[in-house]
Amino acid sequence: MSQIIEISERKEKIFLTLDEYRRVSTPGQKEKCTIRRQEILNNKFLEYNINRFKVEKTFIDEGRSAFKTELGDRPAYDEMLIHLQNNENIDGILALRIDRLGRDTKELIDFKYKIKKLKRCIVLAESGLVLWFENPMDDLIFDMQAGISNYVGQSIITKMQFMRKLAYEETPEIFGRPSKEIPEKLKNKMIHWYKIQKAGFHRISKLIETEDIKNYPDWFQREYIGFGKTSVQEKEKKKKRFCLSPATIGKRLRDWNVEISKPKGSKINDKEN
């Protein structure tokens, strides 16, 4: 490896050569062209500073959350760090804002120390900041923005969870079927059929199909069970039957801590023939 260039030498360069990094968290943001927006704003910054900066290589992570910090979660980010480490001609990294580099405060601070160790800079296009970390002020600015990035990211997650909950209460069908909820009335019936009437999973499945659909909440009718086999006559009368698979029935009974009897002639516990 070539000798490490000191920061003082890098700052004396006419041009600083940078690696550019862009990122969006979700596929939805990808479709809304926010990667393209970052490209436009970064390019405007480079045009304004045409005599100071140039980009050698661009790294893009699309649909990658900045809260995911394990190796491989953001492949372009990992590749950028390797490229930076192996190429002494690269003087730093360009990003629109710190939150494009990460949202997790600890991960951002670790990133900062990697940059400091490599004697490179971070260039933020939106604010025009060039951080070399030669003085406490650069560290303070970065650390404060890292904290803000984390706070804003957590706030967005909380808001999205709240809005999702509201939307689910109004139109549960758009979220697909719930994975855990079964109305208490049907739950009690399933337990009764299994424990008292000694019905097996397949028999319970058939009994559920005979249940009156109107006796259960709308979300359950539409989403969880869906509608099972319906005869031609039933379709004409717009009558629909519940359908819950034997495997799902067994899983739900176990989730409710119902002791599952061992099938006759089987050495495997908790399975229905």
C-alpha positions in Angstrom: 0.0 0.0 0.0 1.2 3.5 -0.8 2.2 5.9 2.0 -0.6 7.6 3.8 -1.1 11.2 2.8 -1.3 13.6 5.7 -4.4 15.9 5.9 -2.2 19.0 5.5 -1.1 17.7 2.1 -4.6 16.8 1.0 -5.9 20.3 1.9 -3.2 21.8 -0.3 -4.5 20.0 -3.4 -6.1 22.1 -6.1 -8.8 19.4 -6.5 -10.2 17.1 -3.9 -11.2 13.7 -5.3 -14.2 12.3 -3.6 -16.3 9.1 -3.5 -20.0 10.0 -3.6 -22.6 8.1 -1.6 -26.4 8.1 -2.1 -29.0 6.2 -0.2 -32.8 5.8 0.2 -34.4 3.7 2.9 -37.5 2.2 1.2 -38.6 0.9 -2.2 -41.2 3.6 -2.1 -38.6 6.3 -1.9 -36.8 4.6 -4.8 -39.9 4.9 -6.9 -40.3 8.6 -6.1 -36.8 9.2 -7.5 -35.2 10.5 -4.3 -31.9 9.0 -5.4 -32.3 11.2 -8.5 -32.9 14.2 -6.3 -29.7 13.5 -4.4 -27.9 13.3 -7.7 -29.2 16.6 -8.8 -28.4 18.5 -5.6 -24.9 16.9 -5.3 -24.2 17.9 -8.9 -25.3 21.5 -8.3 -22.9 21.6 -5.4 -20.1 20.2 -7.6 -20.9 22.7 -10.3 -20.8 25.6 -7.8 -17.4 24.3 -6.6 -16.1 23.1 -9.9 -12.6 24.3 -9.1 -12.5 22.5 -5.8 -14.1 19.0 -5.9 -14.5 16.2 -8.4 -16.1 12.8 -7.9 -14.3 9.6 -9.0 -16.9 7.0 -8.1 -20.5 6.9 -7.0 -22.0 4.3 -4.6 -25.8 3.9 -4.3 -27.9 1.9 -1.8 -31.5 1.8 -2.8 -34.2 0.6 -0.4 -31.6 0.2 2.4 -32.4 1.4 5.9 -29.7 3.4 7.6 -30.6 1.8 11.0 -29.4 -1.5 9.6 -25.7 -1.6 10.6 -24.6 -5.1 10.1 -22.0 -5.9 7.4 -23.9 -6.6 4.1 -27.0 -4.6 5.1 -25.8 -1.8 2.8 -23.5 -3.3 0.2 -22.6 -0.1 -1.6 -21.7 1.6 1.7 -19.4 -1.3 2.6 -17.9 -1.2 -0.9 -17.3 2.5 -0.6 -15.3 2.1 2.6 -13.1 -0.5 1.0 -12.6 1.6 -2.0 -11.7 4.6 0.2 -9.2 2.5 2.2 -7.5 1.0 -0.9 -7.1 4.3 -2.9 -5.0 7.0 -1.5 -6.0 9.4 -4.3 -9.5 9.6 -2.8 -9.5 12.5 -0.4 -13.0 12.0 1.2 -16.6 11.2 0.8 -19.4 13.4 -0.6 -23.0 12.9 0.7 -26.0 15.2 0.6 -26.5 15.1 4.4 -25.2 13.0 7.3 -28.5 11.1 7.4 -27.6 9.7 4.0 -24.5 8.1 5.6 -26.5 6.7 8.5 -29.2 7.1 11.1 -27.7 5.1 14.0 -25.7 7.4 16.2 -23.1 4.8 17.3 -22.6 3.6 13.7 -22.1 7.2 12.5 -19.5 7.9 15.3 -17.7 4.7 14.3 -17.8 5.9 10.7 -16.3 9.2 11.7 -13.4 7.5 13.5 -12.7 5.4 10.4 -12.5 8.6 8.3 -10.3 10.2 10.8 -8.0 7.2 10.9 -7.7 7.2 7.1 -7.0 11.0 7.2 -9.9 11.8 4.9 -12.7 14.3 4.9 -16.5 14.3 4.8 -18.2 16.8 2.4 -21.9 17.6 2.9 -23.4 19.1 -0.2 -26.6 20.6 1.3 -24.7 22.6 4.0 -21.4 23.0 2.2 -19.5 21.7 5.2 -16.1 20.1 4.7 -15.1 18.2 7.9 -11.4 17.2 8.3 -11.7 16.5 12.0 -8.5 18.4 12.8 -10.2 20.3 15.6 -12.9 19.8 18.2 -15.4 21.9 16.3 -15.5 19.5 13.4 -16.2 16.6 15.8 -18.9 18.6 17.6 -20.6 19.5 14.3 -20.6 15.9 13.2 -21.7 14.5 16.5 -24.6 16.9 16.8 -25.8 16.2 13.3 -25.5 12.5 13.9 -27.7 12.8 17.0 -30.3 14.8 15.0 -30.2 12.3 12.3 -31.0 9.5 14.7 -33.7 11.5 16.4 -35.4 12.4 13.1 -35.2 8.8 11.9 -36.8 7.4 15.1 -39.5 10.0 14.8 -40.3 9.0 11.3 -40.5 5.3 12.3 -42.8 6.2 15.2 -45.1 8.3 13.0 -45.2 5.6 10.3 -46.2 3.0 12.9 -48.9 5.3 14.3 -50.3 6.1 10.8 -50.2 2.4 9.9 -52.2 1.5 13.0 -54.8 4.2 12.1 -55.0 2.9 8.5 -55.3 -0.7 9.6 -58.3 0.1 11.9 -60.0 1.8 8.9 -59.1 -0.5 6.0 -57.4 -3.7 7.3 -57.7 -5.4 3.9 -54.9 -3.4 2.4 -52.4 -4.8 4.9 -53.1 -8.5 4.2 -54.4 -10.9 6.8 -53.4 -10.5 10.4 -51.0 -13.2 11.6 -52.1 -13.6 15.2 -55.7 -12.3 15.8 -58.7 -14.6 16.1 -62.0 -13.4 17.6 -62.4 -14.5 21.2 -65.7 -16.2 20.3 -64.1 -18.5 17.7 -61.0 -19.0 19.9 -63.2 -20.4 22.7 -65.1 -22.6 20.3 -61.9 -24.0 18.8 -60.6 -24.8 22.3 -64.0 -26.4 23.3 -64.1 -28.5 20.1 -60.6 -29.8 20.8 -60.6 -30.3 24.5 -64.2 -31.2 25.2 -65.5 -32.7 22.0 -62.1 -34.3 21.2 -62.2 -33.1 17.6 -59.0 -33.2 15.6 -57.6 -30.4 13.5 -59.2 -31.5 10.3 -62.6 -31.9 12.0 -62.3 -28.4 13.6 -61.5 -27.0 10.1 -64.8 -28.5 8.8 -66.7 -27.2 11.8 -65.3 -23.7 11.2 -66.6 -23.8 7.7 -70.2 -24.2 9.0 -69.9 -21.1 11.2 -72.2 -18.1 10.3 -70.0 -15.5 8.7 -72.1 -12.7 10.1 -71.2 -13.6 13.7 -67.6 -12.4 13.3 -65.9 -9.0 12.8 -65.5 -7.6 9.3 -61.7 -7.6 9.5 -61.8 -11.3 10.3 -64.2 -12.1 7.5 -62.1 -10.3 4.9 -58.6 -10.9 6.0 -57.6 -13.6 8.4 -59.5 -16.6 7.3 -60.6 -15.4 3.9 -63.3 -17.5 2.3 -63.0 -21.2 1.6 -64.7 -23.5 -0.8 -68.0 -22.2 -2.0 -70.6 -24.1 -4.0 -72.3 -22.8 -7.1 -75.6 -22.4 -5.1 -73.8 -20.6 -2.3 -72.1 -18.2 -4.8 -75.5 -17.4 -6.3 -76.9 -16.6 -2.9 -73.7 -14.7 -2.0 -73.1 -17.0 0.9 -69.5 -17.6 1.9 -67.9 -20.0 4.4 -64.9 -19.6 6.6 -61.9 -21.7 5.9 -59.0 -22.2 8.4 -56.4 -24.9 7.6 -55.7 -27.8 10.0 -52.1 -26.7 10.3 -53.1 -23.1 11.3 -55.6 -24.5 13.8 -52.8 -26.6 15.4 -50.5 -23.6 15.6 -53.1 -21.4 17.2 -54.0 -24.0 19.8 -50.4 -24.3 20.7 -50.1 -20.5 20.9 -53.0 -20.5 23.4 -51.1 -23.1 25.5 -53.6 -25.8 24.8 -52.0 -29.2 25.5 -51.9 -31.1 22.2 -52.4 -34.8 22.5 -50.0 -37.2 20.8 -51.5 -38.9 17.7 -52.1 -42.6 18.0 -49.3 -44.7 16.6 -47.0 -41.7 16.2 -43.7 -41.1 18.0 -43.7 -37.4 17.1 -45.1 -35.0 19.7 -47.7 -32.4 18.9 -48.6 -33.4 15.4 -51.9 -34.4 13.9 -52.1 -37.3 11.4 
